[in-house]
Amino acid sequence: MKAATIQLETLTCPSCMQKIEAAVKGLEGVERDSVKVSFNTSKVKLNFDEDKISIEEIASAITRIGYEVRDSRVKLA
Amino acid sequence: MQRLIFKNKDKITLLNGVLVAAAFLSKWTAGNTRFFERALITASILGAAPIAFQAYQALRVRVVSIDVLVTIAVLGAFIIGNYEESAIVTFLFLFGAYLEQRTLNKTRSAIKELTDMAPETALKLTENGEYVEVDVDEVAVGDVLLVKTGAKVPVDGTVLSGEGSVNEASITGESIPAAKEPGSKVYAGTILDNGTIQIAADRVGEDTTFAKIIQLVEEAQDAKSAAERFIDRFARYYTPAVLVLSFLVWLISRDIELAITVLVLGCPGALVIGVPVSSVAGIGNGARHGILLKGSEVIGDFSRLDTIVFDKTGTLTVGKPSVAEVEYYGDNIEEALGYLASIERESDHPLAKAVLEKIGETTFWPVENTEVVKGEGIVATVNGHRIAVGNAALMEREQVTLDEKAKADITQFEMKGNSLVLTAVDGELTILMGVRDQIRPGIKKDLQRLKRLGVKHLIMLSGDNQGTVDVVSRELELTEAHGNMLPEEKAAFIQKLIEEGRTVAFVGDGVNDSPSLASAHIGIAMGGGTDVAIETSDVVLMNSDFSRLPHALGLAKATARNMKQNILIAVGVVLVLLTSLFFSDWMNMSIGMLVHEGSILAVILNGMRLLRYRLPRRLA
């Protein structure tokens, strides 16, 4: 299990959070309960199983729904 | 296609705006209705594209977002041929989002300034004796690093060689540079204003004080209060509810125009954004002033404070004894001070240190025949004189006669809460020193500010004897003061106050008062202190600077007020919009969108005021 912190572009509407949360939670390999989208810091924190999904795939899932990913960091959970 | 649209959102917004403006211009000046219509149709399609895509993505993950409402509304307007409305609404929505992003960045700027201070590289000493620039993550504990003028200190460390002055504002909020010399501690994220220093890394990466502060601040800004969580939950059902309402309106009235107007008016926005905006700006202001406020729940409790409980030692007082008063008798004072220092130099009594510090540079003599009288002091021979250093009991044993003036001085010193150090040379009283843990300078003013800010009870709890406690309490004009208290008793005392229905804060330096920090509503740690204190507390005053406390309280009050204003703006606007929709005829989609976006900007701008908050002059 790895822990990822993904920095997004500035989030402006809190309903964005619901969207991002739902999009990331739906991914295979992402631990559902670990997903946390922070509005003010515009960050997504989550734990994922690196055997099932890569950080790039998670990032592209977010980009696909229209939010720019600035930076992502992965470390051991 | 989709990426292209998202990427060029700003350009689309601009083009959309230009088209709308051109359309109206041509209509008003040239009466060109054909161009007017075509321009508006193009603008509508162009503007709706990014919104519609976002709506689509939202629906795919089963979220009824605000984009969904707007897309349906625009689509509806388009179908009934109201291109004016569809174009204007898309423009206002896009332009509003653009402005919101810009202004939101401003409210978050204070915190961003702080996180941007994070050092990125370090000059590390390698095996062949050269300094090489490496990423700060590659620095390990024990590494030797070089810091040059103007550079950031990369890790927490100890100065090995060199001298300089360091701006520690990022850690303490204090902008006056601190002088550093070999042996001094330096902190990551601080800036070396001048000089060059070599340091040994003590704490690196996420263990540095700076990294901990950043982490706390980051967590704080998104730590939600119960009210916010409620609003979030509410918003989740609110948008679908608006959709249903609009459908019902259409069913009943068969008026598409009215139904889609409901969609636009019902957009939540200011409500969900209002509180987070206030809290991020308030926390940001605090971070700039050396105050860490841990989230909006903390801000709420803090703002309602009516009782503050203080630890005495290290909080209201400096925390170490020093010579507060001196009185000399007779001649040869210089010599006597030398004798006193010579004796105290060999003692490890806590008062000895204070006495030595007071005397400073002097001539030291060899000390002979030292005799320690337990609980009273020391008698020794220095330079052929019999010297007695100790309390009044020792003077009596040594048959030192005290004249009327000396007796009066002693009584007076004792009344002020001093421990006495008397020095007799050959049976003659020469020096009288009063040693006590002195009250922090300026603290009386700060306590008065707290009172003016509405704190009714200022209470001091201390492990010291009641006499000392009373002296400090009287001087500081506290409401209550209790001595002889153990840490658990302090915590129990706070618990009792809470049961009486008071909102209680506890201020301590974190050394053995963690139970009290935890049991008060608001635990305020005089930071720079221990990590435990920083973690268990709700508010941290960096650099143990007591004078930040009034600012912290004023800021919390201003932030809590700001949140309420924002909620009021948000709810008020929606109510006004909906009532005017049903009870007046001037309301339409465009005005609705304008007011809606306006209210979002209003709450953001209102929140931004907090960035500039300072304690009002009438309170300072």
Contacts between the chains, C-beta under 8 A, distances in Angstrom:
chain1	res1	chain2	res2	distance
A	10	B	101	5.3
A	10	B	104	5.9
A	10	B	105	5.5
A	10	B	108	7.5
A	12	B	97	6.0
A	12	B	100	4.6
A	12	B	101	4.9
A	12	B	104	5.7
A	12	B	273	7.8
A	13	B	65	7.8
A	13	B	66	6.2
A	13	B	97	7.5
A	13	B	100	7.7
A	13	B	269	7.1
A	13	B	272	7.5
A	13	B	273	7.1
A	14	B	232	6.9
A	14	B	235	6.6
A	14	B	272	4.1
A	14	B	273	6.2
A	14	B	276	7.2
A	15	B	58	7.7
A	15	B	63	7.1
A	15	B	65	4.4
A	15	B	66	5.2
A	15	B	67	7.9
A	15	B	235	6.9
A	15	B	239	7.0
A	15	B	268	7.6
A	15	B	272	7.3
A	16	B	65	7.7
A	18	B	58	8.0
A	18	B	63	4.8
A	18	B	65	6.9
A	18	B	236	6.6
A	19	B	54	8.0
A	19	B	57	6.7
A	19	B	58	5.0
A	19	B	61	6.0
A	19	B	63	5.1
A	19	B	65	5.9
A	22	B	61	3.6
A	22	B	62	6.5
A	22	B	63	5.5
A	23	B	57	7.6
A	23	B	61	4.9
A	26	B	61	6.3
A	38	B	218	7.7
A	38	B	221	7.7
A	38	B	222	3.9
A	39	B	222	6.2
A	39	B	276	5.4
A	40	B	108	6.3
A	40	B	111	7.8
A	40	B	221	4.0
A	40	B	222	5.2
A	40	B	276	5.7
A	40	B	279	7.6
A	40	B	280	4.4
A	41	B	218	5.2
A	41	B	221	6.2
A	41	B	222	5.9
A	43	B	218	7.7
A	63	B	3	7.6
A	64	B	2	7.8
A	64	B	57	7.3
A	65	B	54	7.6
A	65	B	57	4.0
A	65	B	58	7.6
A	65	B	60	7.8
A	65	B	61	7.2
A	66	B	2	7.6
A	66	B	6	4.7
A	66	B	50	7.8
A	66	B	53	6.6
A	66	B	54	5.2
A	66	B	57	5.9
A	68	B	6	7.8
